[in-house]
Amino acid sequence: MISLGIFGIDNAVMAIVALLTGAALVALALWLAGLISPRSFNPQKGEAYECGIPTRGVSMTRFHVGYYLFAILFLMFDVETVFLFPWAVCLRALGGAGVAAVAVFFAILVLGLVYAWRKGALEWK
């Protein structure tokens, strides 16, 4: 086994100590938050808040599934830009293989866009 410095502590022991320390810090933070938090209850706290205006009707309404589909498509293409940034930074070091890999990545994304377009997910009805 690999020992750490002059202490001779195994990696497994250090991992267990780190996990226990993390759990203890989380428990301490939760205990302190419960200790110093205010304990007042007001019936208005349980009501829905809509810009200071009292709610009219039922506040829990169903939304059209188009909102969710549009949000998922937005996230898919937004995450694409997150994956492209490291590629753009290392473009010279990657060479032709990096360009080919991103071309495959773009092809998969374009196929997903074409699929969504043909299924009508981009049409607002």
N, C-alpha and C positions, 0 to 999 in steps of 0.2 A: 504494500500500500504506500501511497505517497503521503509523507508527513509534512506538516507546515512548520518550517523554521525550527527553532530550538524547543518549541513546546511539544512536538511529537503528536499533534492532534490530527486524526484522520479527516478526510474530506466529508465523510458521512456525518461525523460528529459535528463538524462546522455547519453543515447544511441543516441539521436538526436544531442546533443552537440558533441559527438565523431564522428558521421558521417559528420557533418558540418565541424569540424576541419580537418578531413581527406580529404574532398573534397577541402577545402581551401588550404591545403598543396600541393595537386596534382596540383591545378590551379596555385599556386605560382611557383611550380617547372617548369611547362610548360611555363609560362610567362617568367621566368628567362632564360630558355633554348632558347627561341625564341629571347630574348633580346641580349644574348651574342654570339649566333651562327654566324659563318661567312656567308656572303650573296654573294658569288661569284658563277657565273654559267659558266661552261665550257662544250662545247658539248661532250667532252670525258667522262664526268661524267655519261652521260646517256647510254654509251655503255656497253656491257657485258664485264666483266673482267675474263679472263681465264689465270691465271699465267703469265700475262705480254705479252702473245702472242696474236696478233690480231686474232679475230675469223675468221674461214673459213666456209662459208656456213651459214646455218640457226642455230642460237644458241638455239632455242626452238624446241627440238625434243621430240618425244614420247618415253617413256620407256616401256619395256615389263612389263606386269602385274605381272609377277613372282617376280620381285623385291619387289613390294608392298606386295604381299602375304607372301614372306619370311620375310619382316620387321615386319609385323603384328604378325606372328608366333613367331619371336624372342622376340617382346615386351610382348607377352602373357606369355612366359616362363621366361622372365626376371622379370616380375612383380611377378611371383610365388616366386622367391627367396626373394623379398622384403617382402612378406607376411609370409615367413617361418622364417625370422630372429626373430621377436618378439615371435613366438611360441617356438623357440629353447631356447630363454632366459628364458621363464617362464615354461619350460617343467615339472619341478618337482612340481610346484604349481598346474598345470593343471591336472596332474594325468592321469588316463585312459581315461577320457572324452576328454582331449586335444589330446591324441594320436588318438582316434577314429575320432575326427573332422578333423584332418590333413589327416587321411587315406581317408576320404570321399573327402577332397579337392584334394588329389593326384588322386583318382579314376576319378573325373571329368576331371582333366587335362589329364590323360592318355586316357580317352574317346575322348577328343578333339584332341589329337595327332593321335589316331587311325583313327578318322574321316578325318583329314587332309591328312593322309598317303593314305587312301583308295581313296580319291578324287583326288590324284595326285598333291597336293599342294607342296609336298616336292621334286618332280622331276623337274629337271632343263631341260627345253626343248628348 
